[in-house]
Amino acid sequence: MKKAKIAVLVSGGGTNLQALIDAEKSGVIQSGEIVAVIASNEGAYALTRAEQAGIATFVASRRALGSQEAFEDAILAAIQKTGAELIVLAGFMSILRESFTKRFPRRILNVHPALIPSFCGKGFYGLRVHEAALAYGVKVTGATVHFVNEIPDGGEIILQKAVEIKEGDTPEILQRRVMEEAEWKILPAATELVCREILSN
């Protein structure tokens, strides 16, 4: 059976990458296969997860390469080398320029740890998102998987899942619950949906 090839872009520990690897193993992702993991820093534990799963790894460090252009060229080279058709940003901490995102319309996915349009856009990433949700006093938060375009968190929404905020939540506790209850479920599900769409074209 033909499968869509997936490249996952990571920056850190790779918990969302692990959710994708597990989803491929368990058959949640049937229409795609992860062929590359590209990290923006060579110390990312996500690279170890990829190696343990037998997935090709690449490092593209903007600091080492010296410019955004060289950084994006290195990512592009890894994508072309592996023939990846879908790019999944899984805890990837760099913003990609419009010249990059335009090459892959409806082929770059990102997971954001809030219900877009709340707590999203420039500056909202990692724990900051959960700090903002708690500071605002919302009773429900969650995660969103969306297509990536030139506007941070501005692309079309594919899937969302709500997560209840509980009394006594800290940003760290909330971050963990949003991952477990929302991100790790909807990112693999959205990846499967888009892989299916790629195969049907």
Secondary structure as UniProt FT lines:
FT   STRAND          4..10
FT   HELIX           15..26
FT   STRAND          32..39
FT   TURN            42..43
FT   HELIX           45..52
FT   TURN            53..54
FT   STRAND          56..59
FT   HELIX           62..65
FT   HELIX           68..82
FT   STRAND          86..89
FT   HELIX           98..101
FT   TURN            102..103
FT   TURN            105..106
FT   STRAND          108..112
FT   TURN            116..117
FT   TURN            122..123
FT   HELIX           127..136
FT   STRAND          140..147
FT   TURN            152..153
FT   STRAND          157..164
FT   TURN            167..168
FT   HELIX           171..178
FT   HELIX           179..183
FT   HELIX           184..200
//
